[in-house]
Amino acid sequence: MVTLSICAAASLGDLWLIKGYLSPTQQYDFEVYFTASSEIAQHLDAHLYDESGNGLNPQLRDADPSGTMAHVARQQGIQQIKLYLYPPLLADLLQPVARLKLPDALLLWRSLNIGFLILASLSIAALLRKTWWTLPSLIVFSGLLCFSPIWQALHYGQITLLLLFLWATGILAYAKGWTKTSAVLLGIASLLKLTPLLAVVPLLIWRDWRWLRSFGLTLAIGLGAMVFINSPHVVMFYAQHVVPPMSSGIGDRQNQTVLSVLQVISSGRHPHLGKLAPTSIAWTGHILSGLLVAIAVFLTVLRQKNLSTSSKPIILAAFALLSLCVSPVSWVDAFAIGYILIALQWNHSFVQKTSIVQLLLLTASTAALGGSLAIKHIHKLDSFLFAQYLPLFFAIYLVFFTLLPSSISPTEHPHPCS
């Protein structure tokens, strides 16, 4: 209930923005997925990344009007389209949707996203030991609806809600001892978007070889499917020529990552999109991000001896949120995944004694992440770098507060699904 109240309060400033986020016709990111899937349906796989692998940063760039992607987009009634930057698997999975007319596909994708949202809320409720279809589980769902990144994900038709479902259900499956199911779900998430690969880190530390074998097998099957469907050339081209320039990131306050902060500082808050960041800035950002991961690894190792199985789900949720902070690009909507950790932390605060300072910081973290859409639109914050990146800074705080050995007592923290 506390989480819901704080998210609702943080989102009050978003209400005037959300009213324009409900139309299923404004899912610009889905239009990119739809067009890429249509290319594959027309056996144009070889041209999927034509303009993405030219050495420039392909993010936020429009497709060349004379190129294959723009041509296929116009066939669907889309006059302007961004470049497709995900692994081919997402476009492959959307083949049935690509056979629909665009208005029908947009409506279906919006409906699927709402379904993913409901399923994710049920998984989170189960992690909190709340019975499905009861008032507490409805409160969890209501809290998600008050979480502003959810609305941005719906507006743009992003795959964030699918990833939220995979993360939440994968963590729930691990908590219940369904090792293979957990590994398959998080493996699929990693095949759709590379950032969930960070889930491997705590499992390596815990030496959960059964989970790791299932995860590796899922990746191998998914990679094999892409090679079979799209050809080895397309997969290799994506890995060698699309991913590297994307790693230079984008300096923009909508991009809540460590690398983005450095780029905004170095470029005077007006970076040139489509151009690679200076090598020194990119490397500094990657080193700082790597340092955060190294600290997270150290803290996870430090608490391994006295770690109970019941504490592992919240650590996985922390790494889910950390993966967004250290990625080259994590738009505001991606932080919907942070709701898992926030819900678990509030649940933990009711079980164990928590200081006033910790409660205030948890409240601030909930407000910063839950109200990040409003923060994005407050242009008066332009001159205050810290204020622009409040979601990022509080996300990092939440991660390391969770991972500190004293933050969760294995003897006092009950099993989230017991």
Disulfide bonds with the S-S distance in Angstrom:
none
